Amino acid sequence: MTARRAGFVLCLGLSLATGRAGARVYLTVQQALDAAFPKPAKVERRTLYLDEAQARRVEERSGAPVEARVVPYYIGEDAGRPIGYAYFDTHLVRTLPETVLVLVAPDGTLKRIEILSFDEPEDYLPTSRWLRQFPGRSLQDLGARQGIRTLTGATLSSRAVTQAARRILAMHRLFVVPLDGGAPAGPSEERP
């Protein structure tokens, strides 16, 4: 177990012991999926299993740490064509968790980012106005000092969301829908 993961488990345990269990939930996974893929879209859940080398590739490509190597994601389809890919990323902001929906368009750009749950103080919560910077962006558009403004007074929150977007876009391009349109480059995948 990495030091970061051990810290997360410790924080989660402490929050349970002190009665701070459960982040403020703004959207459930089902609500987020319903909004991302309105009827009559068909939604299919899949799971990526990254080995250590694949996780390192994602980290190198994204510049963001990979905190989980088992990655469920959802494909929304309409008339047999993908209309988007939904990933749910849970990570620590400062000392407490946040879960975001990262919705990727069929062309591999960001379609939308939504905060599903956030357990840090509300003052650090990214605003919807700030999140509107992401649609249409690719991994290259999210580089250091490119495109995404930081949030004054909430720098760690903005960094955590941007890293989640970078991590998901790198994973998506490496293992779900490669740029060349060929077969995915690697991890085992389960289709329930």
C-alpha positions as CSV (number, residue, x, y, z in Angstrom):
1,M,0.0,0.0,0.0
2,T,1.4,3.4,-1.0
3,A,1.9,6.1,1.6
4,R,-0.8,8.2,-0.1
5,R,-3.3,5.3,-0.1
6,A,-2.4,4.5,3.6
7,G,-3.1,8.2,4.4
8,F,-6.4,8.1,2.6
9,V,-7.4,4.9,4.5
10,L,-6.3,6.6,7.8
11,C,-8.3,9.7,7.0
12,L,-11.4,7.7,6.1
13,G,-11.1,5.7,9.3
14,L,-10.7,8.9,11.4
15,S,-13.7,10.5,9.7
16,L,-15.8,7.4,10.5
17,A,-14.6,7.4,14.1
18,T,-15.3,11.1,14.6
19,G,-18.7,11.0,13.0
20,R,-17.7,12.8,9.8
21,A,-18.5,9.8,7.7
22,G,-19.7,10.5,4.2
23,A,-19.0,13.4,2.0
24,R,-21.6,16.0,1.0
25,V,-23.2,14.3,-2.0
26,Y,-24.4,16.6,-4.8
27,L,-25.2,13.8,-7.3
28,T,-25.4,10.1,-7.0
29,V,-23.6,7.9,-9.6
30,Q,-27.0,7.0,-11.1
31,Q,-28.1,10.7,-11.3
32,A,-24.8,11.6,-13.0
33,L,-25.2,8.8,-15.5
34,D,-28.8,9.7,-16.3
35,A,-27.7,13.3,-16.9
36,A,-24.7,12.3,-19.0
37,F,-26.6,9.7,-21.1
38,P,-30.3,10.6,-21.4
39,K,-32.8,8.1,-22.6
40,P,-32.9,6.3,-25.1
41,A,-29.1,5.9,-24.7
42,K,-27.9,2.5,-23.6
43,V,-25.3,2.5,-20.8
44,E,-22.8,-0.3,-20.4
45,R,-20.4,-0.6,-17.4
46,R,-16.8,-1.8,-18.1
47,T,-13.8,-2.1,-15.9
48,L,-10.1,-1.6,-16.6
49,Y,-7.5,-3.5,-14.6
50,L,-4.1,-1.7,-14.9
51,D,-0.9,-3.5,-13.9
52,E,2.0,-1.5,-12.4
53,A,3.6,-0.8,-15.8
54,Q,0.3,0.5,-17.3
55,A,-0.3,2.7,-14.2
56,R,3.2,4.2,-14.7
57,R,2.4,4.9,-18.3
58,V,-0.7,6.8,-17.3
59,E,1.2,8.7,-14.7
60,E,4.0,9.6,-17.2
61,R,1.5,10.7,-19.9
62,S,-0.8,12.6,-17.5
63,G,1.7,14.0,-14.9
64,A,-0.8,12.9,-12.3
65,P,-0.6,10.0,-9.8
66,V,-2.7,6.9,-10.4
67,E,-4.5,6.2,-7.1
68,A,-6.6,3.2,-8.2
69,R,-5.6,0.5,-10.7
70,V,-9.1,-0.9,-11.0
71,V,-11.1,1.6,-13.0
72,P,-14.8,1.2,-13.8
73,Y,-16.2,3.3,-16.5
74,Y,-19.4,3.6,-18.5
75,I,-20.0,3.8,-22.3
76,G,-23.2,5.6,-23.4
77,E,-24.4,4.5,-26.8
78,D,-27.2,5.7,-29.0
79,A,-28.1,3.7,-32.2
80,G,-25.0,1.6,-31.6
81,R,-22.6,4.6,-31.6
82,P,-20.7,5.8,-28.6
83,I,-22.0,9.2,-27.3
84,G,-19.6,9.4,-24.4
85,Y,-17.5,7.7,-21.7
86,A,-18.2,8.4,-18.0
87,Y,-15.4,7.9,-15.4
88,F,-15.8,8.5,-11.7
89,D,-12.6,9.6,-10.0
90,T,-12.3,9.7,-6.2
91,H,-9.2,11.4,-4.8
92,L,-8.0,13.4,-1.8
93,V,-8.1,17.2,-2.1
94,R,-6.3,18.3,1.0
95,T,-7.1,15.6,3.6
96,L,-10.6,14.6,2.6
97,P,-12.1,12.9,-0.5
98,E,-13.8,14.3,-3.5
99,T,-15.5,12.3,-6.3
100,V,-15.9,13.8,-9.8
101,L,-17.5,12.6,-13.0
102,V,-15.2,13.1,-15.9
103,L,-17.3,12.8,-19.1
104,V,-15.3,12.2,-22.3
105,A,-16.7,12.8,-25.7
106,P,-16.4,10.3,-28.5
107,D,-13.5,12.4,-30.0
108,G,-11.5,12.0,-26.8
109,T,-12.0,15.6,-25.5
110,L,-13.6,16.5,-22.2
111,K,-17.4,16.9,-22.5
112,R,-18.1,17.8,-18.9
113,I,-16.8,17.6,-15.3
114,E,-19.2,17.4,-12.4
115,I,-18.5,17.3,-8.6
116,L,-20.5,14.4,-7.2
117,S,-19.3,14.6,-3.6
118,F,-16.9,16.9,-1.7
119,D,-16.0,16.6,2.0
120,E,-13.6,19.5,2.3
121,P,-15.0,22.8,3.6
122,E,-17.5,24.4,1.1
123,D,-15.0,27.4,0.7
124,Y,-12.8,25.0,-1.3
125,L,-15.5,23.7,-3.6
126,P,-14.8,24.4,-7.3
127,T,-17.6,26.5,-8.8
128,S,-19.7,25.5,-11.8
129,R,-18.2,28.6,-13.5
130,W,-14.7,27.3,-13.0
131,L,-15.7,23.8,-14.2
132,R,-17.0,25.3,-17.5
133,Q,-13.3,25.8,-18.5
134,F,-13.0,22.0,-19.3
135,P,-15.4,21.1,-22.1
136,G,-13.7,20.7,-25.4
137,R,-10.2,20.3,-23.8
138,S,-7.8,17.5,-24.6
139,L,-4.9,16.2,-22.5
140,Q,-2.6,18.6,-24.4
141,D,-4.8,21.5,-23.4
142,L,-4.4,20.7,-19.7
143,G,-0.6,21.1,-19.5
144,A,1.2,23.2,-16.9
145,R,0.2,26.9,-17.2
146,Q,-2.1,26.1,-20.2
147,G,-5.7,27.0,-20.3
148,I,-7.1,26.1,-16.9
149,R,-7.1,29.0,-14.3
150,T,-6.5,28.1,-10.7
151,L,-9.1,29.0,-8.0
152,T,-7.9,31.7,-5.6
153,G,-8.2,30.2,-2.1
154,A,-8.9,26.8,-3.5
155,T,-5.7,25.9,-5.3
156,L,-5.6,22.3,-4.1
157,S,-9.2,21.8,-5.2
158,S,-8.5,23.1,-8.7
159,R,-5.3,21.0,-8.9
160,A,-7.1,17.8,-7.8
161,V,-9.8,18.2,-10.4
162,T,-7.3,19.1,-13.2
163,Q,-5.2,16.1,-12.3
164,A,-8.2,13.8,-12.3
165,A,-9.1,15.1,-15.8
166,R,-5.5,14.6,-17.0
167,R,-5.4,11.1,-15.5
168,I,-8.7,10.0,-17.1
169,L,-7.8,11.5,-20.5
170,A,-4.5,9.7,-20.5
171,M,-6.1,6.4,-19.5
172,H,-8.8,6.8,-22.0
173,R,-6.4,7.4,-24.9
174,L,-4.0,4.7,-23.8
175,F,-6.4,1.9,-23.0
176,V,-10.0,2.6,-24.0
177,V,-10.0,4.5,-27.4
178,P,-6.5,5.0,-28.7
179,L,-5.8,8.0,-30.9
180,D,-5.1,5.9,-34.0
181,G,-8.6,4.2,-33.6
182,G,-6.9,0.8,-33.3
183,A,-7.3,-1.7,-30.5
184,P,-6.7,-0.6,-27.0
185,A,-3.1,-0.9,-25.9
186,G,-3.3,-3.2,-23.0
187,P,-5.1,-3.7,-19.7
188,S,-7.4,-6.5,-19.1
189,E,-11.0,-5.5,-19.4
190,E,-14.2,-7.0,-18.0
191,R,-17.6,-6.6,-19.5
192,P,-20.4,-7.7,-17.2
